Amino acid sequence: MVLATGMISLSRARHWLLAFFFTLSCWGAEQSGRFLYVAEPGIRDYLEYGGHGILVYDIDHGHRFVKRIATGGTGAKGKPVNVKGICASIPLKRIYVTTIKSLMAIDLVTEKLLWEKSYEGGCDRMAMSPDGKTIYVPSLEANHWNVIDAESGELIHKIVTNSGAHNTIFGPDGKEVYMAGLKSPYLFVAATQDYSIGRKIGPFGGEIRPFTINADQTRCYVNVNGLLGFEVGDLHSGQMLARVKVEGFKEGPTKRHGCPSHGIALTPDEKELWVTDAFNSRMHIFDNTVMPPKQKESIELRDQPGWITFTVKGDYAYPSTCDVIETKSRKIVAVLKDEQEKPIQSEKLMEIDFEKGQPVRAGDQFGIGRKHR
């Protein structure tokens, strides 16, 4: 028994040493490549695990674990607080993480926590402006969004919708922000020039949960309470265009979020729409070249998914189960694990690309369409 314990300890020590030297070899001052940044704890169930920070994975080398970046985001007695969102500013070379209590800014080069600030009503899943200067941060399911200066963290403006502020997407043209709340069947559209609510999209068939938009900002695809599937809206006319239900699968109880589908994303070329199915632990794929999108196939996952996003060029898909799916083959080619080789799960993850040690490109957490970009 003593020998076995010693062998296990030696094995773990060997793994940690290998991981350490791998990190040194692949992350130097001139590092280039695509990396996946995953915030922990990214799922409420994993708060008891005790880990927090940002885990970094090398996309082009088998999604190998590279390192853990320390963050703030701790509550009473140093316990981690649930993470709510992640975004990045390439001009400022920063990555941002929200918890239910605060917004943190971390330098992508030095990996130092620059500041951590709290705002009225708490924080939820935010969005960064295309120019990397402004963050729209929803309060925690309350009545407003806080508009934040990305460099200083100072409050610029408050936008009141009384909709249970929750999810946010910044339009690629930088002129509009799309805001969904847990207490409204409408998607609110704010003009960035004067922060006014220009129009509402909907009503949809229920309160809006995760959603995504195409690159031209003409369509939105939304999950709603009570639907295994999604609905489609016209971002110009404000009308709901279609309600699409996943066929061939039963609905049932879910571990998280209380709705059958909590996660939806466009492939970057916008030819497909991927939708989560928690009860059946599936990812359903729809042909988005037709209207309404047509169901094609499904992928079985190791647990119930509650989110989905893609790499910038769309070669990999990332459900919150942290199964890594090769989009072309539909095969699970890796499972994201931490430095102790424990599988992780997170709904807050995004790609950041580096050239010679400097960040040059960022993906997004929402799976927004990138056609023509």
N, C-alpha and C positions, 0 to 999 in steps of 0.2 A: 504493500500500500504506500509506504514512504517513497519507494522507487518510482511508482506510477505517478505520484504527486509531483516528484521532482522532474520527471520527464515532461509532464504537462506544463509545469512552470518554465522549463527550459524551452519547450516548443513555443510558448507564448512570448518569452523573451526574445527568441530568435525572430519571430514574426514582427515584433515591435522594432527590433533593430533593422530588419530589412526594410520596413516601412519608412523608418527614419532616414536611412541612407538613400532610399528611392526618392524621398522628398528632396533631399539635398541635391541629388543628381538632376532632377527634372525641374527644379524651380530655382534657377539662378537669376542673376541680374539681367540676363539677356533672354529670359524665357519667352518663347512664342508658342502659340497654339490655342486650342479651344478648351475651355474649362467650364464645368458645371458647378455652380454655387448653390448649396442647399442649406437653408436655415433650419436650425433645431431649437426647441422642440416644435416641429411643424405640424403635429397632430396632437390634439388634446390628450388622447390616450397615453401618449409617450411622456407626459410630464413626470410621471413616477420614475422614469428611467434616469432622470437627473442630468442628462447631457444638454448642453446648449452651446451656441456658437454657430459658425458657418463652416460647413464641410465642403472641401474642394475636390473635384474629380477631373481626371484627364480624359476628355471625351475621346480623343483619337488613339489612346493606348488602353483600350479595354475598360474605360471608365474606372481606372485604378484610383484608389484613395490617395490623395496628395498630402493634405494637411487639414487641420482644424484652426480656424481663426477665432480668437476670443472676442466676445462682444459683451455688451451690458445686458440689460433685460432680465435681471434677477429681482425677485420679490422678497418676501419675508424669509429670514434665515438663509438667505443666499440661494433659495430654490429658483429654478428657471421659470419664467413667465411665458405663457403660450404665445408663439409668434403668429402674426396675422398677415404679413405681406413682405415682399422684397422687390426692390427696383434698383436701378443704377444710373449714374450720370457719367458718361464718358468724358465730357469737357472738364468736369471737376475731379475725375478719377476717384469716384466714390461709389460705394454700395450702401444701400439704406435698408434697414429692417424695422418693421413695426412690431411691437407687442401690444397687448390689450391696454397697456399703460403709456407707452412712449414710442418715439421715433429716434432711431440711432443712425449716425453717419460714420462709416468706417472708410479709411483711406485704402484704396485698392493696391497701392504700391507699398506703403509702409505697414499696412494692416493694423494701424492704430485706430482706436475708437476716438473720433474727433469730438463728438458731442452726443448727448442723449437728452432729449427734451420731452416733456409732457404737455398735453394740450387739453383744453376743455372737452370733456366727454370721452376721453380715451382715444384709441387709434384702431383702425381696421385696415383693410387691403387697399393700399394707395396706388397712385400712378405718377410716373415722371413725365414731364414735358419733353418733346423731341429735342429741344435745345439744351436739355439737362439743367435747367435753371429753377424750375418750379415743381413742387410736389402737391398734388391734391390728396389730402389725407381725410378719409371719412372718420367721423367720430364712431365710437363703438356702438353701432346699432341705435344711435340717437338721432337728433333732428338736423344735423348739419355736417358740412365738409369744411375742414380748415385748409386754406391755401397757404403753403409754406415756402419760404425762400430756401432753396436747396443748399446754398452755401452757408448761411448763418443759422438756419433753423428757426428764424423769426416768423411769426404769424403775419401774413399780408392781408388776408381777407377771410371772411366767413360766409359760406353759401348755405342758406337754410332751405331744406326741402320737406322736412317733417315726414321722412319716408323710411326711417330706420337705417341710416347710412351704413353701407356694407362693402360693396365692390365698386372699383373705379377703373376706367380705361381712358387714356389720353388719345385723341385722334391723331393719326400720323401726320396730318397737316398742321397740328399745333393750334388750331383755331377753336376746337371744341373738346369738351370733356364729357364722357358718358358716365352717369352715376345711378347705381341701382341700390335700392334699399329693401330690407326684409319685411317692410310693412306696406309695400305699394306694388301694384301690378304695372306701374309705369316706369319706363327708363327716362330719367331726366337728362337733358342736354344743356350744358352751360357754355356760354361764349367766353373764351379766355380773355378777350379784349376788355370786357367790363364786368365779368363774373355773373352776368344775368342768365336766368333760365330762359332760353330761347323757345324751347318747345318740349313736349313729352311724347315718347313713343309708346303706343299701346292704346287701350289696356291689353295686357296679355292675360292668359288664362289663369294666372295665379301670381303670388308674390315672386319677384325675380330673384333667382339665386345666381350662380356663375353665368357669365355671358361672354361673348366675343364679337368682334366686328371684322369686316373685310377692309382691305387697304384703301379702297376708294371711298370708304365711309358711306356706303349706300345700303348695306345690310347689317343687321344684328341677329345673332343666334343666341337664344336665351334658354336656360333651364328655369323651370317654374315649379313651385310646390305641387305635389300630387301627380306629376307626369314623369313616366319613364320614357324619356325622349327630349324634345325641345320644340321651341316655337321660333318663327322667323319674322322679323320686323323690317319695315322700310324706314331707313333713317332720314329720308327726305320728306315723305308724306306723313310719317308718324303712324301708319297703319300696320296692324298685325297681318302678315301675309299667309302664314301656314302654321298648322299644328301637326307635328310629326311624332307618332308614337312608335317605340321599338316593338317590333312584331316577333312572336315566337318565344317570348320570355315572360315568366310570371313576375309579379311584383311581390315584395315582402318586406319585413322589417330590416332596417339598416343600423349599423353601429353608430354612425355619425350623421349630423346635418338634418335628419328627419325628412329627406326627400329622396325619391328613387334615383334621380340623375343629378349629381352635384359635381359638374365638371364637363366642360365643352371647349373644343379648340379647332381652329382651322389649320390644315397643313399650310406651310408658307406659300405654296403655289395656289392655294384655295380650291384645289380640285376635290379635296375630301374634308369631311367634318367628322371628328371623333367625339364620342359621347360616352360618359361613364354610366355604369349600371352597378350600384352597390350591392344589392341583394344577391345578384347572380355572379358577382366578382368578374365582371366582363367589361371590355371596351368595345363598343359598337361603332363600326365604320360606315359612313354614308357617302354616296357619290354626290358631290356638290356641284357637278356640272349641269345638273337638271334641277328644275324647280317644281315641286318641293324636292329636297334632297332624298335620294333613294337608298334604302338600307342594303349594304353589300355583304358584310361578314363581321365576325366577332372574334375577340381574342380573350382567352381565359387568363386571369391574373391570380397571384398568390393570396390576395386579400381584397377587401372591398375598397374600390377606388373612390376618392373624393375630389380629384383634380386631374388635369391633363394639360401638358404643354409640349413644345417641340424645340429642337435645335433651330438655329437661324436658317439653315439650308434644308431642314426637314428630314435629315437622314435618320434621326432618332426621335422617339416619342417617350415622354416621361409621365406616367401616371403617378399619383401620390403614393402608391404602393412601393415606388422606387424600383419596380421592374423596368429594365431598359429594353425598349422595343425597337428593333430595326424596322423602319416603316415599310421598306420595299418588300422584305421577306415575311413580315408580320411575326417574326420570331423574337422571343425574349432572349437576348444575347448576354445579359448581365443583370445582377442585382446589386444595388448600391449598398456598401457596407462601411461601417466606421473603422477607426484605427484598431479596434479590438475584433474586427471581422464580424460584428453584429449587424444584421440587416437593419436598415433604417426605414422610416417612412416620413414623408413631408409633402405638404401642399404648397410650399414656398420655395421655389427653385427657378433658376434661370441661367442661361449661358452668358459667359463673358469671354471675349477673345483678346489675346495679348500678342504684341509684336515687340521684341527686344525689351521685354519687361514692362511695357506700358499698355494699359487697356485701350483698345481701338474700336471695339464693337460690343454691343450688348443685345441680348435677346429680350424676351419679356416673359412674365409669369402667366399671361392670359392666352397664349396661342392665337395672337392676332394675325390676320392675313398679311402677307408680304408681297403679293403679286405686284409687279412693276417697280418694286423698291430695290 
